[in-house]
Amino acid sequence: MIRYALPALLLASVLPVYAQSPAADVPLIERGKIFGNPSKTAAKISPDGKWLSWIAPRDGVLNVWVAPADKLSDARPLTDEKNRPIRNSFWSPDSNVVLFIQDKGGDENFLLYGVNVASGKQTNYTPFEKTRVQVLQISSKIKDRILVGVNNRDPRWHDVYSLELASGKLTLVQQNAGYGGFVADDNLKLRIAQKARDDGGATYYRISDGKIDTTPLAEVSLEDSQTTGPGAFTADGKTLYWIDSRNRNTAALVAQDVASGKATVIAEDTRADIGQPLFDERTGRVQAYTVNYLKQEYIPVDNSIKEDLAFLKKNTKGQFAVTSRTEAEDKWLVAVDPVTAPASTWLYDRKAKKLTQLYVSRPELDGAPLAAMHPQEIKSRDGLTLVSYLTLPKSVDANGSGKASKPVPMVLLVHGGPWARDGFGYNGYHQWLANRGYAVLSVNYRGSTGFGKKFISAGDLQWGRKMHDDLIDAVDWAVKNGVTTADKVAIMGGSYGGYATLAGLTFTPTTFACGVDIVGPSNLFTLLQTIPPYWEAGKQQFYKRMGDPTTDAGKALLKERSPLNFAADIQRPLLIGQGANDPRVNVRESEQIVAAMAAKNIPVTYVEFPDEGHGFARPVNNIAFNAVTENFLAKCLSGRAEPIGGALKASTAQVKHGAEFAPGLADAIK
């Protein structure tokens, strides 16, 4: 059974000292300390408990490291990536190999690699071109192989293969004839296939003896499609767990008896969907689950780990997450996030009830003037509750009360997706912007996930309309509550957040003082034309929730919601960042709105990175764009900024247009 945990948070060395300055004189935190490489991150313990792995820099690039669990001083690098960082890894079930996926230049053609811990030999298990690999199932019983999905035959569909880890041999298990996904049991047998419906919903079918039944196991509507699906089988294959919102609003955790079909609700919460369960590593039975409304919390299902969760809650200073466990469940890795201090990762010995700190993520931030984050419930104009997160600069909230002593400029930071959510915890962008003197507000607008199917469906066909109204309502709330003033609010975000920025500057051209768009679509029609082929199964969901480009009504809607068609209305400064290899939001999305603005002599600054995709994975590139951003915002909002300096020269940034409109940029690229 695959059990993905949250990535382990970020080690300790010599710590810089920050003076405890008065609120009006908060030290400037170098952006490189926030957006540079962490010292360590994403730790995993091997199933047999003998090894620890993590991600850490090697010659300035994040790579996989490993050490005996009882002797971290013997740590050594396993990989030698020279350019693109490895961002996560996981263990083979036999504890002999550390596995990771990696693409090239952000193209999201992720291939699967493995490194033998003993020999150091690295293997590319899927040496194909233009292929995106999925890890489908890792078993607690079968140690020598796993199931993977490979779309090298047809880029739209992933065929299922059994991968022998020692030899690298791939054996076809199921050729995919148009199915969006598969669920396997702990014996690595495919048990369920999912097929997209024309209405945006999905049909699930049993698989028996390698054959897909024609009689549906379950039908899921469009409304339930993002909040319902089979999760995992118990090790004996007799129980199937679902996350299920059918016949309710928020998604419940449901156990279905395979033989009888009887379903039993294990957990539900009227405020939020049930989140990631914790499974017994040997039996596959649910031991606990998470609920994330304002903050995430663990709820035990039985007594097996009840005392452990209570111990961790009592003995950790901050929000904790169980990120990795041994097969014997005697050792856990626990990430602790205090928000106002750098996150840390700990080894928890269950028998001894002992926590041992392994590392601090960013020791250079220890003692830095990090700001508190405050959950907020904001009402939309039509009565929805928008769970939001506010961070205030210490200059107006020295004690972290969440109440500003006076209004300050604000950045509305909009999450991507849009079918995703903002949550509570350390957020580098919140800390960076608050340190520059801005209030930062992140809003879970309608369409965001985690708050039930009705909240998601309230965003259907509302790109640039009611979804945008929610953002405006949040700004109005901030003005009314003395956080900011109406004339000093910037909008910023990536992906859908980038679209929201463009929508803000076109559809409400005087609401925001300026905008920062990162990989945001400007033309929804061309966006849907260029979605990756492996998203084929979800295409109807895009059409039903955004607008259908195959109908006249859908074309008209997409046209009126596309900021590109209203570029002439932009009145406020705009900065755009884009990865040239982005497979989700094609580079054309940024190029075409820059061209439209340039044709009308409307100022816009455009920075492109030739070795990036949907966002900036390489720290030097992220730091470079943020250097431009903070100086751009300083001019717009009268905040403070660290000079650009040599940040751009250290990166691959190409300023394609408008260097003269961003302070310090023209000099930085000379």
Secondary structure, DSSP 8 states (H G I E B T S, - for coil): ------------SS--------GGG-----HHHHHS--SSEEEEE-TTSSEEEEEEEETTEEEEEEEETT-GGG-EE----SSS-----EE-TTSSEEEEEE-STT----EEEEEETTT--EEES---SS---EEEE--SS--SEEEEEEEEEETTEEEEEEEETTT--EEEEE--SS-SEEEE-TTS-EEEEEEE-TTS-EEEEEEETTEEEEEEEEEE-TTTTTT-EEEEE-TTSSEEEEEE-TTSSS-EEEEEETTT--EEEEE--SSS-B---EE-TTT--EEEEEEESSSEEEEESSSTTHHHHHHHHHH-SSEEEEEEE-TTSSEEEEEEE-SSS--EEEEEETTTTEEEEEEES-GGGTTS----EEEEEEE-TTS-EEEEEEE--TTT-TT--S--SS---EEEEE-SSSSS---SS--HHHHHHHHTT-EEEEE--TT-SSS-HHHHHTTTT-TTTHHHHHHHHHHHHHHHTTS--TTSEEEEEETHHHHHHHHHHHHSTTT-SEEEEES--S-HHHHHHTS-GGGGGGHHHHHHHH--TTSHHHHHHHHHT-GGGGGGG--S-EEEEEETT-SSS-THHHHHHHHHHHHTT---EEEEETT--SS--SHHHHHHHHHHHHHHHHHHH-------TTTTTTS--EEEE-GGGSTTHHHHT-
